[in-house]
Amino acid sequence: MAMGKEDAEIVKACIDKRDYRRVVLRNSLQVLLISDPDTDKCAASMNVGVGYFSDPAGLEGLAHFLEHMLFYASEKYPVEDSYSKYITEHGGSTNAFTSSEHTNYFFDVNTDGFEEALDRFAQFFTKPLMSADATMREIKAVDSENQKNLLSDAWRMNQLQKHLSDEDHPYHKFSTGNWDTLEVRPKAKGIDTRNELLKFYEENYSANLMHLVIYTNESLDKIQNLVEDKFQDIRNTNKTCFHARGQPCKSEHLQIIVRTVPIKQGHKLRIVWPVTPEILHYTEGPCRYLGHLIGHEGEGSLYYILKKLGWATGLSAGELDWSLDFSFFKVVIDLTDAGHEHIQDIIGLLFKYIDLLQHSGVCKWIFDE
């Protein structure tokens, strides 16, 4: 039985012919149902309100490791990797990601395979089989993912920024995990990683922290019955949602210059500011507005000047790594060899451009556009 069916008004575009319904199951799982009779694909996404910020001390990467383990098998479908195989065999795809405060699982599949795919998906959150024999293999898979990330300059710069933040803030954590954080160090301390994994799942994967979205060609009533049948058994421990309080950067972490040697040949200038999260002012969109203007490439823009001087070949700007409590605004400039020799001049031009925007005020037609 569902409750809260009429709690929220769903606003949609006038040209949107799909039907929507929000329901809250008796275990407090919030669900958005979307019915589209014309679709030839169905999809589902489950967001769990826990991420790497909740990793226990000494087990960095545990939330990400759990994400991997849930794909392994379940009590109802114990054959290894049968979920992913079923999705592929029915014309679909599946994946997941772990962020600071969320872990998201999703899939799409042909309409004729959706009901069983959803049943297999639901087992992630009811009775997964996180067997001992899969633990070592998946730790190696996480380590392999990290080894791949080490070859990405963007990933390395992201982790470097975390490393340069306040050590007492969860933003500082190493989110991916590797062989060292999930096997070597825990083992040296007498910690059983699998036991900690099961404990993390039991403590954090509570229905009240989950949000499910279903997209299919069936009627809303049929989808709702399907969801109630498959997801109402998820445990609800009334877990409190974790939020990192305070700022990840104090005064000693600001106004510093870091020079790094990239993997890929070339030069980039990356300038980052801590800012108020745009989500708190989403109707005004300050980061989108500034990102549009600073990243503009037309005549009179910062990039136009830098390109004309032969100092830059690209420029982007916008918000990154945001949460409800903190955020960052980033400007990235792709430099030429000549531009690399004029970094201080380029930084000066950037701040002059920002000063110009401050004195010009908000332009209504740009905001509306």
DRENZA-197829 format. One record per residue (C-alpha): chain; residue in three letters; residue number from 1; x, y, z. Coordinates in nm, 2 decimals. Example, Ala and Ser with C-alpha at 12.3 -4.5 7.8 and 13.67 -1.06 7.14 Angstrom:
! DRENZA-197829
chaine_residu_num_c1_c2_c3
A_Ala_1_1.23_-0.45_0.78
A_Ser_2_1.37_-0.11_0.71
! end
This chain:
! DRENZA-197829
chaine_residu_num_c1_c2_c3
A_Met_1_0.00_0.00_0.00
A_Ala_2_0.13_0.34_-0.09
A_Met_3_0.07_0.67_0.09
A_Gly_4_0.14_1.03_0.00
A_Lys_5_0.01_0.98_-0.35
A_Glu_6_-0.12_1.34_-0.39
A_Asp_7_0.15_1.51_-0.18
A_Ala_8_0.32_1.70_-0.46
A_Glu_9_0.20_1.88_-0.77
A_Ile_10_0.41_1.79_-1.07
A_Val_11_0.46_2.07_-1.32
A_Lys_12_0.54_1.97_-1.67
A_Ala_13_0.57_2.15_-2.01
A_Cys_14_0.26_2.19_-2.22
A_Ile_15_0.40_1.97_-2.50
A_Asp_16_0.49_1.69_-2.26
A_Lys_17_0.24_1.41_-2.31
A_Arg_18_0.38_1.17_-2.05
A_Asp_19_0.19_1.10_-1.73
A_Tyr_20_0.36_1.14_-1.39
A_Arg_21_0.28_1.03_-1.03
A_Arg_22_0.47_1.06_-0.71
A_Val_23_0.41_0.79_-0.44
A_Val_24_0.57_0.72_-0.11
A_Leu_25_0.57_0.35_-0.01
A_Arg_26_0.50_0.24_0.34
A_Asn_27_0.87_0.20_0.41
A_Ser_28_0.92_0.57_0.32
A_Leu_29_1.08_0.51_-0.02
A_Gln_30_0.99_0.80_-0.25
A_Val_31_0.90_0.71_-0.61
A_Leu_32_0.84_0.91_-0.92
A_Leu_33_0.65_0.71_-1.19
A_Ile_34_0.66_0.82_-1.55
A_Ser_35_0.43_0.66_-1.81
A_Asp_36_0.51_0.71_-2.18
A_Pro_37_0.30_0.49_-2.41
A_Asp_38_0.52_0.58_-2.71
A_Thr_39_0.86_0.47_-2.57
A_Asp_40_1.04_0.15_-2.69
A_Lys_41_1.27_0.16_-2.39
A_Cys_42_1.21_0.14_-2.02
A_Ala_43_1.44_0.27_-1.74
A_Ala_44_1.49_0.29_-1.37
A_Ser_45_1.72_0.48_-1.14
A_Met_46_1.77_0.45_-0.77
A_Asn_47_1.94_0.72_-0.57
A_Val_48_2.07_0.64_-0.23
A_Gly_49_2.15_0.93_0.00
A_Val_50_2.49_0.81_0.11
A_Gly_51_2.83_0.85_-0.06
A_Tyr_52_3.20_0.86_0.00
A_Phe_53_3.17_1.14_0.26
A_Ser_54_3.04_0.85_0.49
A_Asp_55_3.34_0.63_0.44
A_Pro_56_3.47_0.51_0.78
A_Ala_57_3.81_0.64_0.88
A_Gly_58_4.08_0.40_0.75
A_Leu_59_3.85_0.26_0.48
A_Glu_60_3.85_0.52_0.20
A_Gly_61_3.65_0.40_-0.10
A_Leu_62_3.42_0.17_0.09
A_Ala_63_3.10_0.34_-0.05
A_His_64_3.24_0.30_-0.40
A_Phe_65_3.34_-0.06_-0.33
A_Leu_66_2.98_-0.14_-0.21
A_Glu_67_2.85_0.01_-0.54
A_His_68_3.06_-0.25_-0.72
A_Met_69_2.95_-0.54_-0.49
A_Leu_70_2.58_-0.49_-0.54
A_Phe_71_2.61_-0.58_-0.91
A_Tyr_72_2.75_-0.92_-0.82
A_Ala_73_2.45_-1.14_-0.73
A_Ser_74_2.15_-1.17_-0.50
A_Glu_75_1.97_-1.44_-0.30
A_Lys_76_1.70_-1.46_-0.56
A_Tyr_77_1.94_-1.44_-0.86
A_Pro_78_2.26_-1.60_-0.72
A_Val_79_2.44_-1.65_-1.06
A_Glu_80_2.73_-1.42_-1.08
A_Asp_81_2.68_-1.11_-1.30
A_Ser_82_2.34_-1.24_-1.41
A_Tyr_83_2.19_-0.90_-1.37
A_Ser_84_2.42_-0.72_-1.61
A_Lys_85_2.40_-1.01_-1.85
A_Tyr_86_2.02_-1.00_-1.85
A_Ile_87_2.02_-0.62_-1.92
A_Thr_88_2.26_-0.66_-2.21
A_Glu_89_2.07_-0.95_-2.36
A_His_90_1.75_-0.74_-2.36
A_Gly_91_1.90_-0.44_-2.55
A_Gly_92_1.99_-0.23_-2.25
A_Ser_93_2.27_-0.09_-2.05
A_Thr_94_2.34_-0.04_-1.68
A_Asn_95_2.59_0.15_-1.46
A_Ala_96_2.63_0.34_-1.13
A_Phe_97_2.83_0.61_-0.97
A_Thr_98_2.93_0.72_-0.62
A_Ser_99_2.95_1.09_-0.54
A_Ser_100_3.01_1.27_-0.21
A_Glu_101_2.67_1.23_-0.06
A_His_102_2.49_1.00_-0.31
A_Thr_103_2.52_0.67_-0.48
A_Asn_104_2.31_0.62_-0.80
A_Tyr_105_2.22_0.30_-0.98
A_Phe_106_2.04_0.30_-1.31
A_Phe_107_1.96_0.09_-1.62
A_Asp_108_1.76_0.10_-1.94
A_Val_109_1.62_-0.20_-2.13
A_Asn_110_1.37_-0.30_-2.40
A_Thr_111_1.01_-0.29_-2.29
A_Asp_112_0.96_-0.67_-2.31
A_Gly_113_1.24_-0.73_-2.06
A_Phe_114_1.16_-0.45_-1.81
A_Glu_115_0.96_-0.63_-1.54
A_Glu_116_1.22_-0.90_-1.48
A_Ala_117_1.50_-0.64_-1.51
A_Leu_118_1.33_-0.43_-1.24
A_Asp_119_1.29_-0.74_-1.02
A_Arg_120_1.66_-0.81_-1.05
A_Phe_121_1.74_-0.44_-0.99
A_Ala_122_1.53_-0.44_-0.67
A_Gln_123_1.74_-0.72_-0.52
A_Phe_124_2.03_-0.47_-0.49
A_Phe_125_1.84_-0.30_-0.21
A_Thr_126_1.66_-0.60_-0.05
A_Lys_127_1.88_-0.92_-0.04
A_Pro_128_2.21_-0.88_-0.22
A_Leu_129_2.47_-1.15_-0.21
A_Met_130_2.80_-0.99_-0.11
A_Ser_131_2.98_-1.32_-0.09
A_Ala_132_3.33_-1.36_0.05
A_Asp_133_3.47_-1.50_-0.28
A_Ala_134_3.36_-1.19_-0.47
A_Thr_135_3.52_-0.95_-0.22
A_Met_136_3.88_-0.98_-0.34
A_Arg_137_3.78_-0.97_-0.71
A_Glu_138_3.59_-0.65_-0.67
A_Ile_139_3.86_-0.48_-0.46
A_Lys_140_4.09_-0.56_-0.76
A_Ala_141_3.82_-0.41_-0.99
A_Val_142_3.81_-0.09_-0.78
A_Asp_143_4.19_-0.08_-0.79
A_Ser_144_4.19_-0.12_-1.16
A_Glu_145_3.95_0.17_-1.20
A_Asn_146_4.18_0.38_-0.99
A_Gln_147_4.48_0.28_-1.20
A_Lys_148_4.29_0.40_-1.51
A_Asn_149_4.20_0.73_-1.34
A_Leu_150_4.57_0.79_-1.27
A_Leu_151_4.62_0.84_-1.64
A_Ser_152_4.35_1.11_-1.65
A_Asp_153_4.48_1.47_-1.59
A_Ala_154_4.13_1.59_-1.50
A_Trp_155_4.09_1.31_-1.24
A_Arg_156_4.44_1.38_-1.10
A_Met_157_4.36_1.75_-1.07
A_Asn_158_4.03_1.68_-0.89
A_Gln_159_4.20_1.46_-0.64
A_Leu_160_4.48_1.71_-0.59
A_Gln_161_4.22_1.98_-0.51
A_Lys_162_4.07_1.75_-0.24
A_His_163_4.42_1.68_-0.10
A_Leu_164_4.48_2.05_-0.06
A_Ser_165_4.16_2.10_0.14
A_Asp_166_4.10_2.08_0.51
A_Glu_167_4.20_1.74_0.64
A_Asp_168_3.91_1.74_0.89
A_His_169_3.65_1.79_0.62
A_Pro_170_3.52_1.48_0.43
A_Tyr_171_3.58_1.65_0.10
A_His_172_3.95_1.58_0.17
A_Lys_173_3.89_1.20_0.14
A_Phe_174_4.01_0.97_-0.14
A_Ser_175_3.67_0.88_-0.29
A_Thr_176_3.76_0.59_-0.53
A_Gly_177_3.96_0.36_-0.31
A_Asn_178_4.23_0.12_-0.42
A_Trp_179_4.41_-0.19_-0.31
A_Asp_180_4.60_-0.01_-0.04
A_Thr_181_4.29_0.15_0.12
A_Leu_182_4.06_-0.15_0.09
A_Glu_183_4.30_-0.44_0.15
A_Val_184_4.65_-0.36_0.27
A_Arg_185_4.59_-0.10_0.54
A_Pro_186_4.27_-0.26_0.68
A_Lys_187_4.44_-0.60_0.69
A_Ala_188_4.75_-0.45_0.88
A_Lys_189_4.51_-0.31_1.14
A_Gly_190_4.32_-0.64_1.17
A_Ile_191_4.01_-0.50_1.00
A_Asp_192_3.79_-0.73_0.79
A_Thr_193_3.69_-0.53_0.48
A_Arg_194_3.39_-0.75_0.40
A_Asn_195_3.25_-0.73_0.75
A_Glu_196_3.28_-0.35_0.73
A_Leu_197_3.11_-0.36_0.39
A_Leu_198_2.81_-0.55_0.53
A_Lys_199_2.80_-0.32_0.83
A_Phe_200_2.81_-0.01_0.60
A_Tyr_201_2.52_-0.15_0.39
A_Glu_202_2.31_-0.23_0.70
A_Glu_203_2.36_0.11_0.85
A_Asn_204_2.32_0.33_0.55
A_Tyr_205_2.10_0.17_0.29
A_Ser_206_1.77_0.26_0.44
A_Ala_207_1.45_0.32_0.24
A_Asn_208_1.40_0.66_0.38
A_Leu_209_1.72_0.78_0.21
A_Met_210_1.63_0.64_-0.13
A_His_211_1.45_0.79_-0.43
A_Leu_212_1.34_0.58_-0.72
A_Val_213_1.24_0.69_-1.07
A_Ile_214_1.06_0.45_-1.31
A_Tyr_215_1.01_0.53_-1.68
A_Thr_216_0.80_0.28_-1.88
A_Asn_217_0.53_0.24_-2.14
A_Glu_218_0.28_0.09_-1.90
A_Ser_219_0.00_0.28_-1.72
A_Leu_220_0.07_0.46_-1.39
A_Asp_221_-0.15_0.22_-1.20
A_Lys_222_0.03_-0.09_-1.33
A_Ile_223_0.37_0.07_-1.26
A_Gln_224_0.27_0.16_-0.91
A_Asn_225_0.16_-0.20_-0.84
A_Leu_226_0.49_-0.33_-0.98
A_Val_227_0.69_-0.09_-0.76
A_Glu_228_0.50_-0.17_-0.45
A_Asp_229_0.55_-0.54_-0.50
A_Lys_230_0.92_-0.52_-0.57
A_Phe_231_1.04_-0.24_-0.34
A_Gln_232_0.82_-0.23_-0.03
A_Asp_233_1.05_-0.49_0.15
A_Ile_234_1.35_-0.25_0.15
A_Arg_235_1.43_-0.19_0.52
A_Asn_236_1.37_0.15_0.67
A_Thr_237_1.58_0.23_0.97
A_Asn_238_1.49_0.60_0.96
A_Lys_239_1.86_0.68_0.90
A_Thr_240_1.95_1.05_0.92
A_Cys_241_2.09_1.19_0.59
A_Phe_242_2.45_1.29_0.63
A_His_243_2.55_1.64_0.54
A_Ala_244_2.91_1.78_0.57
A_Arg_245_2.90_2.09_0.77
A_Gly_246_3.14_2.37_0.73
A_Gln_247_3.37_2.47_0.44
A_Pro_248_3.64_2.24_0.30
A_Cys_249_3.88_2.53_0.25
A_Lys_250_4.00_2.76_0.52
A_Ser_251_4.21_3.07_0.48
A_Glu_252_4.54_2.87_0.46
A_His_253_4.40_2.66_0.17
A_Leu_254_4.33_2.97_-0.04
A_Gln_255_4.54_3.21_-0.25
A_Ile_256_4.80_2.94_-0.33
A_Ile_257_4.96_2.84_-0.66
A_Val_258_5.03_2.47_-0.75
A_Arg_259_5.23_2.37_-1.05
A_Thr_260_5.19_2.01_-1.17
A_Val_261_5.33_1.80_-1.45
A_Pro_262_5.05_1.66_-1.67
A_Ile_263_5.02_1.32_-1.82
A_Lys_264_4.90_1.46_-2.15
A_Gln_265_5.12_1.71_-2.34
A_Gly_266_5.00_2.07_-2.32
A_His_267_4.93_2.35_-2.07
A_Lys_268_4.62_2.43_-1.87
A_Leu_269_4.55_2.71_-1.62
A_Arg_270_4.29_2.61_-1.36
A_Ile_271_4.15_2.88_-1.12
A_Val_272_3.91_2.77_-0.85
A_Trp_273_3.71_2.97_-0.60
A_Pro_274_3.49_2.84_-0.31
A_Val_275_3.14_2.98_-0.36
A_Thr_276_2.79_2.96_-0.22
A_Pro_277_2.61_2.65_-0.38
A_Glu_278_2.40_2.76_-0.67
A_Ile_279_2.13_2.51_-0.57
A_Leu_280_2.04_2.75_-0.29
A_His_281_1.97_3.02_-0.55
A_Tyr_282_1.86_2.80_-0.84
A_Thr_283_1.60_3.05_-0.97
A_Glu_284_1.87_3.32_-1.01
A_Gly_285_2.14_3.08_-1.14
A_Pro_286_2.44_3.29_-1.05
A_Cys_287_2.70_3.03_-1.15
A_Arg_288_2.53_2.96_-1.48
A_Tyr_289_2.52_3.34_-1.55
A_Leu_290_2.88_3.39_-1.47
A_Gly_291_2.99_3.07_-1.64
A_His_292_2.81_3.19_-1.96
A_Leu_293_2.98_3.53_-1.95
A_Ile_294_3.33_3.42_-1.85
A_Gly_295_3.32_3.13_-2.09
A_His_296_3.18_3.34_-2.38
A_Glu_297_3.39_3.33_-2.70
A_Gly_298_3.25_3.62_-2.90
A_Glu_299_3.42_3.95_-2.97
A_Gly_300_3.50_4.15_-2.66
A_Ser_301_3.52_3.83_-2.44
A_Leu_302_3.81_3.72_-2.23
A_Tyr_303_3.87_3.42_-2.46
A_Tyr_304_3.86_3.65_-2.77
A_Ile_305_4.14_3.86_-2.63
A_Leu_306_4.35_3.56_-2.51
A_Lys_307_4.31_3.39_-2.85
A_Lys_308_4.40_3.71_-3.04
A_Leu_309_4.71_3.74_-2.83
A_Gly_310_4.80_3.38_-2.91
A_Trp_311_4.78_3.27_-2.55
A_Ala_312_4.48_3.03_-2.54
A_Thr_313_4.30_2.77_-2.75
A_Gly_314_4.01_2.71_-2.52
A_Leu_315_3.83_2.84_-2.21
A_Ser_316_3.55_2.70_-1.99
A_Ala_317_3.39_2.82_-1.67
A_Gly_318_3.12_2.69_-1.42
A_Glu_319_3.04_2.53_-1.09
A_Leu_320_3.18_2.19_-0.98
A_Asp_321_3.18_1.96_-0.68
A_Trp_322_2.88_2.12_-0.52
A_Ser_323_2.67_2.01_-0.22
A_Leu_324_2.41_2.18_-0.02
A_Asp_325_2.68_2.33_0.21
A_Phe_326_2.97_2.42_-0.02
A_Ser_327_3.06_2.46_-0.38
A_Phe_328_3.34_2.56_-0.61
A_Phe_329_3.35_2.78_-0.93
A_Lys_330_3.62_2.69_-1.18
A_Val_331_3.78_2.85_-1.48
A_Val_332_4.00_2.64_-1.70
A_Ile_333_4.20_2.79_-1.98
A_Asp_334_4.39_2.58_-2.24
A_Leu_335_4.72_2.75_-2.30
A_Thr_336_4.95_2.77_-2.59
A_Asp_337_5.33_2.76_-2.52
A_Ala_338_5.33_3.14_-2.54
A_Gly_339_5.04_3.16_-2.30
A_His_340_5.23_2.94_-2.06
A_Glu_341_5.49_3.21_-2.05
A_His_342_5.23_3.48_-1.96
A_Ile_343_5.03_3.31_-1.68
A_Gln_344_5.04_3.61_-1.45
A_Asp_345_4.92_3.83_-1.74
A_Ile_346_4.63_3.60_-1.81
A_Ile_347_4.53_3.58_-1.44
A_Gly_348_4.54_3.96_-1.44
A_Leu_349_4.31_3.98_-1.75
A_Leu_350_4.07_3.73_-1.59
A_Phe_351_4.03_3.93_-1.27
A_Lys_352_3.99_4.26_-1.47
A_Tyr_353_3.71_4.09_-1.67
A_Ile_354_3.55_3.97_-1.34
A_Asp_355_3.58_4.33_-1.21
A_Leu_356_3.41_4.46_-1.53
A_Leu_357_3.12_4.22_-1.48
A_Gln_358_3.08_4.33_-1.12
A_His_359_3.06_4.69_-1.21
A_Ser_360_2.83_4.63_-1.51
A_Gly_361_2.57_4.45_-1.30
A_Val_362_2.33_4.18_-1.42
A_Cys_363_2.21_4.23_-1.78
A_Lys_364_1.84_4.12_-1.80
A_Trp_365_1.85_4.00_-2.17
A_Ile_366_2.15_3.78_-2.10
A_Phe_367_1.99_3.64_-1.79
A_Asp_368_1.66_3.57_-1.99
A_Glu_369_1.86_3.41_-2.27
! end
